[in-house]
């Protein structure tokens, strides 16, 4: 992720719709959710963690949906909802920040 713009230590990668960071995260989702620990060494690793977390949140919302239309609405609402960033009190991974600094992330 050298030479890319970053937000909160996460690279701002282009979303192309084909073979991009979202596709990578979804393709690795099943394996990644089985890890008890994930060694975060760079911004790309942080991006993978955030995308994996978002995908799991979408799946949790889908459990309450009766049909595809409700699922699409729930996913869109989650995508547009306010989300916590590093430094916010309700940031989901707040306890990991100190360990991330050891990697310069």
N, C-alpha and C positions, 0 to 999 in steps of 0.2 A: 503494500500500500504506500510505498514511497512515491512522492510527487503528487499525491492526491490530496484534495481538501478533506478535512476531518471535522466532525461535529461530535463533541464529547468523547474524543479518542476513537471514533468509529469512522472508517473511510466512507466518503459520500460517493458511492459507485453508481454509474448509470444503470437504469433499469431498461433493458432493451426488449423484454418480453420473450427472448429466446436465449437460453444458456447464459443466464446472468446470476448474480448472487442469490436471488430468491430461488431460482431453480436449484442451485447448489445446496441451499439450506433444506429445501423440501426433499431433494434426493437423499440427503444424509439424515433426515429427521428421525427415522426409526432407530438408527444406530445411535444417534446423539442423545436421545432421551434416555437411553439405557446407561449412559455414563454416570457414575456417582461423582466423579471429579472431571473437570475439563481444564487442561493446562492452557491458560490464556497468555499468549506470548506477544501478540501484536494486535493492531486494529482489526485486521481481517478476522481474527479469532473472536474478537468482541462482536463484530457484525454477525458472525455465525451464531453466537450465543443469543443475541437480541432477536434475530429472525426465528430461531428455534423456539424461543420463549413466546414470541408473538403467534407462531403457528399453533403452539399448544393452547394458548388462550382462545384462539379461533375455534379449535376443536372442542374446548369446554363449552363455548357458547352454542356450538352446533348440537350438543346433547339435548338442549332445550327446544330445539326447532322441530316442527312437525313436517316441514316440507322445504324444498329447495328455495323458494321465495323468501321464507323466513330466515333461512341460513344466509342467503345473500345480504339481506337487510342487517342481520346481526354482525356479519363480517364487515360491512361498510361502516356501521356504527362504531365498531371497535377501532377500525382504521382512522376514523375521524375524531375519536375521543381524545381528551387530554391525556398525555402520558407523562410520567415522571422521568426526569433526567438526572444524571449524576449531580449530586449536591442537593437535590430535593429530599425532604424528609421521608417521602413515601416511595423513593426510588427502590425498585424491587431487589436490586443487587447491591444495595448500599454497603453491606457488610464485607463485600469483596473488594472494595476500592483500595484498601491498604495493600492487599496482596497484589493487585494489578500494578501498583506503582513500582513494585520490585522488578517488573518487566519493562518499565518505562512507558506503560500504557496509561 
